[in-house]
Amino acid sequence: MASPYGGRGQGLRDRQGLFGSGGGNGPGEVHLTMDPSWDLDSEVDGLRANIGRMKGLALDIQEESRLNSQLLNNLEKTFEKARANLKRTMKRVDRAFKFTGSSHILLLLVFAIGVIMVFYIWTKIYNMGKFVGKVSGIL
């Protein structure tokens, strides 16, 4: 059975069936004719310019990546320092809280009793002044 592509029946071994028989010098040779108005040199120059722009863009991306990496490293160091400072501060707060223990509650209780006693004594003195004023007729 013959191959539909002009081959010898065991896959493509020859390109002649694909591109036509074009009087080439050897098997598998392709002849290409180009429009004379198409300038190959200008196309190559255009490709070179595009490659130059892409190279510049790649270098800019590399520089930006390096700067972002440095920024992230500095940020990580800053967070490590802040974490250490916060840990040290929390230890100080815990130590201060343990040092005072429940004495702050005792001080609060003594203060509240003192305020109540001062208020009680002041009301007694005021009431006694009213009583003395009524008895003596001053008020």
VENQUI-V137411 format. One line per field, one symbol per residue. ss: DSSP state (a for helix, b for strand, c for the rest). psi: psi as a letter, one per 20 degrees, with the letter a starting at -180 (. if undefined). burial: # if it has 16 or more other C-alpha atoms within 10 Angstrom, else .. Layout:
ss->???
psi->???
burial->???
This chain:
ss->cccccccccccccccaaaaccccccccccccccccccccaaaaaaaaaaaaaaaaaaaaaaaaaaaaaaaaaaaaaaaaaaaaaaaaaaaaaaaaaaaaaccaaaaaaaaaaaaaaaaaaaaaaaaaaaaaaaaaaccc
psi->pqqijjajilrpipihhgjrokkrhrqjpppppqpiipohghgggghgggggghggghhgggghggghggghgghggghgghggggggghggggghghghcjhhhggggggggggggggggghggghhhgghhggijg.
burial->.....##.......##.............#.............................................................................................................
